[in-house]
Amino acid sequence: MEIQGTLIKILPIESGAKKDGGEWSSQNIIVEQEGQYPKPVSITLFGDKINLLNGIQLNDKLSVSINLESREYNDKYFTKVNAWKISKL
């Protein structure tokens, strides 16, 4: 799946410890889709995918390849949008 739009925000990197003692890191970006009613989408870059932002700046027009993932917690579902490829348009 692919989302196209303008990068409007880069959030700080978050990190922590895994249950097995390893480390994790993630970073979210906000891409605003174009159209009559522009909609911002929060996209997560996990682990080494954070490096996809190298050379990317605010207001760049992007094409972001994504996977959708939902997790259940207490009978509620939460969906994440995970990036695996980013390219400038």
Residue frames as a rotation matrix with the C-alpha (Angstrom) as fourth column:
MET 1
0.589 0.808 0.000 0.00
0.808 -0.589 0.000 0.00
0.000 0.000 -1.000 0.00
GLU 2
-0.523 -0.804 0.284 1.20
0.819 -0.566 -0.095 3.52
0.237 0.183 0.954 -0.68
ILE 3
0.577 0.604 -0.550 0.47
0.709 -0.704 -0.029 6.99
-0.405 -0.374 -0.834 0.70
GLN 4
-0.316 -0.646 0.695 1.46
0.839 -0.533 -0.114 10.20
0.444 0.547 0.710 -1.09
GLY 5
0.813 0.583 0.003 1.57
0.520 -0.727 0.449 13.61
0.263 -0.363 -0.894 0.50
THR 6
0.244 -0.682 0.689 3.63
-0.192 -0.731 -0.655 16.33
0.951 0.027 -0.309 2.14
LEU 7
-0.128 -0.392 -0.911 5.79
0.847 0.435 -0.306 15.74
0.517 -0.811 0.276 5.22
ILE 8
0.384 0.377 0.843 4.45
-0.013 -0.911 0.413 18.21
0.923 -0.170 -0.345 7.79
LYS 9
0.565 -0.200 0.800 6.01
-0.819 -0.254 0.515 16.94
0.100 -0.946 -0.307 11.03
ILE 10
0.040 -0.601 -0.799 8.86
-0.006 0.799 -0.601 14.72
0.999 0.028 0.028 12.27
LEU 11
0.860 0.342 0.378 8.36
-0.376 -0.074 0.924 13.58
0.344 -0.937 0.065 15.85
PRO 12
0.040 -0.906 0.421 11.25
-0.999 -0.034 0.023 12.72
-0.007 -0.422 -0.907 18.23
ILE 13
-0.227 -0.242 -0.943 12.75
-0.306 0.937 -0.167 9.24
0.925 0.251 -0.287 18.28
GLU 14
0.516 0.388 0.763 11.37
-0.855 0.188 0.483 7.02
0.044 -0.902 0.429 21.05
SER 15
-0.172 -0.600 -0.781 13.33
-0.393 0.769 -0.504 4.09
0.903 0.220 -0.368 22.46
GLY 16
0.408 0.297 0.863 13.25
-0.912 0.162 0.376 1.53
-0.028 -0.941 0.337 25.22
ALA 17
-0.719 -0.649 0.249 14.13
-0.667 0.745 0.014 -1.97
-0.195 -0.155 -0.968 26.33
LYS 18
-0.014 0.657 -0.754 12.49
-0.616 0.588 0.524 -5.15
0.787 0.472 0.397 25.03
LYS 19
0.809 0.381 0.448 11.40
-0.587 0.495 0.640 -7.97
0.022 -0.781 0.624 27.33
ASP 20
0.855 -0.508 -0.106 14.38
0.482 0.853 -0.201 -10.03
0.192 0.121 0.974 26.12
GLY 21
0.365 -0.737 -0.569 16.81
0.545 -0.327 0.772 -7.23
-0.755 -0.592 0.283 27.11
GLY 22
-0.393 -0.491 0.777 17.35
0.919 -0.227 0.321 -5.83
0.019 0.841 0.540 23.62
GLU 23
-0.603 0.135 -0.786 16.66
0.095 -0.967 -0.238 -2.26
-0.792 -0.218 0.570 22.59
TRP 24
-0.006 0.610 0.792 13.96
0.994 0.091 -0.062 -0.86
-0.110 0.787 -0.607 20.31
SER 25
-0.666 -0.103 -0.739 13.51
0.113 -0.993 0.036 2.54
-0.737 -0.060 0.673 18.69
SER 26
-0.088 0.673 0.735 10.80
0.994 0.111 0.018 4.12
-0.069 0.732 -0.678 16.59
GLN 27
-0.819 -0.108 -0.564 9.94
0.098 -0.994 0.049 7.49
-0.566 -0.015 0.824 15.10
ASN 28
0.117 0.921 0.372 6.67
0.825 0.118 -0.552 8.86
-0.552 0.371 -0.746 13.79
ILE 29
-0.965 -0.251 -0.080 6.21
0.158 -0.795 0.586 11.25
-0.210 0.553 0.806 10.90
ILE 30
0.025 0.987 -0.157 3.05
0.287 -0.157 -0.945 13.07
-0.957 -0.021 -0.288 9.86
VAL 31
-0.942 -0.224 0.249 2.26
0.283 -0.134 0.950 13.09
-0.179 0.965 0.190 6.14
GLU 32
-0.210 0.893 -0.399 -0.64
-0.246 -0.443 -0.862 15.19
-0.946 -0.082 0.313 4.92
GLN 33
-0.440 0.162 0.883 -2.45
0.773 0.568 0.281 13.60
-0.456 0.807 -0.375 1.99
GLU 34
-0.944 0.087 -0.318 -3.52
-0.224 -0.876 0.426 15.93
-0.242 0.474 0.847 -0.79
GLY 35
-0.565 0.804 0.186 -7.07
0.766 0.427 0.480 16.39
0.306 0.414 -0.857 -1.96
GLN 36
-0.016 0.666 0.745 -10.13
0.112 -0.740 0.664 18.52
0.994 0.094 -0.063 -1.38
TYR 37
0.838 0.257 0.481 -10.04
-0.450 -0.171 0.876 17.61
0.307 -0.951 -0.027 2.33
PRO 38
-0.064 -0.958 -0.279 -6.34
-0.432 0.279 -0.858 17.06
0.900 0.066 -0.431 3.25
LYS 39
0.930 0.361 0.064 -5.90
-0.238 0.460 0.855 14.46
0.279 -0.811 0.514 5.96
PRO 40
-0.022 -0.963 0.269 -2.81
-0.963 -0.052 -0.266 14.00
0.270 -0.265 -0.926 8.15
VAL 41
0.849 0.176 -0.498 -1.60
-0.101 0.980 0.174 10.42
0.518 -0.097 0.850 8.66
SER 42
0.376 -0.730 0.571 0.80
-0.874 -0.076 0.479 9.35
-0.307 -0.679 -0.667 11.41
ILE 43
0.789 -0.220 -0.573 3.33
-0.204 0.787 -0.582 6.85
0.579 0.576 0.577 10.04
THR 44
0.754 -0.499 0.428 5.75
-0.406 0.160 0.900 4.84
-0.517 -0.852 -0.082 12.20
LEU 45
0.409 -0.750 -0.520 9.34
-0.475 0.311 -0.823 4.00
0.779 0.584 -0.229 11.27
PHE 46
0.926 0.009 0.378 10.62
-0.337 0.471 0.815 1.16
-0.171 -0.882 0.439 13.44
GLY 47
0.541 -0.781 0.313 14.25
0.455 0.585 0.672 0.18
-0.707 -0.222 0.671 14.10
ASP 48
-0.497 -0.863 0.091 16.59
0.505 -0.202 0.839 0.63
-0.706 0.463 0.536 11.14
LYS 49
0.035 0.597 0.802 13.70
0.983 -0.166 0.081 2.06
0.182 0.785 -0.592 9.06
ILE 50
0.640 0.111 -0.760 14.34
0.419 -0.880 0.225 5.38
-0.644 -0.463 -0.609 10.85
ASN 51
-0.407 -0.901 -0.152 17.27
0.259 -0.273 0.927 5.76
-0.876 0.338 0.344 8.43
LEU 52
-0.134 0.441 0.888 14.76
0.990 0.098 0.101 6.14
-0.042 0.892 -0.449 5.60
LEU 53
0.824 0.487 -0.289 14.45
0.506 -0.862 -0.011 9.77
-0.254 -0.137 -0.957 6.72
ASN 54
-0.150 -0.943 -0.296 18.06
0.469 -0.331 0.819 10.54
-0.871 -0.016 0.492 5.76
GLY 55
-0.933 -0.279 0.226 17.90
0.334 -0.441 0.833 13.34
-0.133 0.853 0.505 3.20
ILE 56
-0.116 0.962 0.245 14.19
0.783 -0.063 0.619 13.97
0.611 0.264 -0.746 3.83
GLN 57
-0.973 -0.203 -0.107 13.08
0.227 -0.792 -0.567 17.40
0.030 -0.576 0.817 5.08
LEU 58
-0.274 0.902 -0.334 9.86
0.409 -0.205 -0.889 19.07
-0.870 -0.381 -0.313 6.18
ASN 59
0.260 0.580 -0.772 7.57
-0.491 -0.609 -0.623 20.06
-0.831 0.541 0.127 3.29
ASP 60
-0.832 -0.482 -0.275 9.06
-0.501 0.439 0.746 17.41
-0.239 0.759 -0.606 0.97
LYS 61
0.355 0.891 -0.284 6.46
-0.933 0.321 -0.161 15.64
-0.052 0.322 0.945 -1.16
LEU 62
-0.645 -0.628 0.436 6.76
-0.678 0.733 0.052 11.91
-0.352 -0.262 -0.899 -0.46
SER 63
0.327 0.633 -0.701 5.57
-0.642 0.694 0.327 8.52
0.693 0.343 0.633 -1.54
VAL 64
-0.451 -0.427 0.784 5.55
-0.885 0.327 -0.331 6.19
-0.116 -0.843 -0.525 1.47
SER 65
-0.147 0.342 -0.928 5.12
-0.309 0.876 0.371 2.43
0.940 0.341 -0.023 1.13
ILE 66
-0.403 0.125 0.907 3.30
-0.912 -0.137 -0.386 1.12
0.076 -0.983 0.169 4.20
ASN 67
-0.593 0.375 -0.713 1.91
0.290 0.925 0.246 -1.93
0.751 -0.061 -0.657 5.95
LEU 68
0.015 0.669 0.743 -1.12
-0.773 -0.464 0.433 -1.74
0.634 -0.581 0.510 8.23
GLU 69
-0.608 -0.243 -0.756 -1.09
0.255 0.842 -0.476 -3.64
0.752 -0.482 -0.450 11.52
SER 70
0.197 0.722 0.663 -3.78
-0.640 -0.418 0.645 -3.90
0.743 -0.551 0.380 14.19
ARG 71
-0.787 -0.401 -0.468 -3.42
0.122 0.643 -0.756 -5.20
0.604 -0.653 -0.457 17.73
GLU 72
0.335 0.941 -0.044 -6.11
0.107 0.008 0.994 -6.05
0.936 -0.337 -0.098 20.23
TYR 73
-0.864 -0.482 -0.147 -5.96
0.203 -0.066 -0.977 -4.85
0.461 -0.874 0.155 23.83
ASN 74
-0.789 0.596 -0.150 -8.93
0.126 -0.082 -0.989 -5.21
-0.602 -0.799 -0.011 26.22
ASP 75
-0.044 0.816 0.577 -11.35
0.831 0.350 -0.432 -5.85
-0.554 0.460 -0.693 23.36
LYS 76
0.759 0.176 -0.627 -10.23
-0.164 -0.880 -0.446 -2.70
-0.630 0.442 -0.639 21.54
TYR 77
0.447 -0.593 0.670 -8.19
0.871 0.458 -0.176 -2.65
-0.203 0.662 0.721 18.35
PHE 78
0.526 -0.423 -0.738 -5.37
-0.188 -0.904 0.384 -0.21
-0.829 -0.063 -0.555 17.67
THR 79
0.805 -0.171 0.569 -3.96
0.587 0.373 -0.719 0.22
-0.089 0.912 0.400 14.18
LYS 80
0.152 -0.838 -0.524 -0.43
-0.004 -0.531 0.847 1.25
-0.988 -0.126 -0.084 13.26
VAL 81
1.000 -0.001 -0.010 0.77
-0.010 -0.094 -0.996 2.45
0.000 0.996 -0.094 9.88
ASN 82
0.394 -0.912 0.115 4.34
0.142 0.184 0.973 1.16
-0.908 -0.367 0.201 9.43
ALA 83
0.734 -0.219 -0.643 6.63
-0.662 -0.440 -0.607 2.50
-0.150 0.871 -0.468 6.69
TRP 84
0.517 -0.628 0.581 9.06
0.373 0.776 0.508 0.24
-0.771 -0.046 0.636 4.85
LYS 85
-0.340 -0.629 0.699 10.07
0.938 -0.176 0.298 2.56
-0.065 0.757 0.650 1.97
ILE 86
0.520 0.433 -0.736 10.10
0.352 -0.894 -0.278 6.35
-0.778 -0.115 -0.617 1.49
SER 87
-0.402 -0.647 0.649 10.91
0.902 -0.158 0.402 8.25
-0.157 0.746 0.647 -1.70
LYS 88
-0.455 0.180 -0.872 10.68
-0.017 -0.981 -0.194 11.89
-0.890 -0.074 0.449 -2.67
LEU 89
0.383 0.637 0.670 8.27
0.768 0.183 -0.613 12.81
-0.513 0.749 -0.419 -5.45
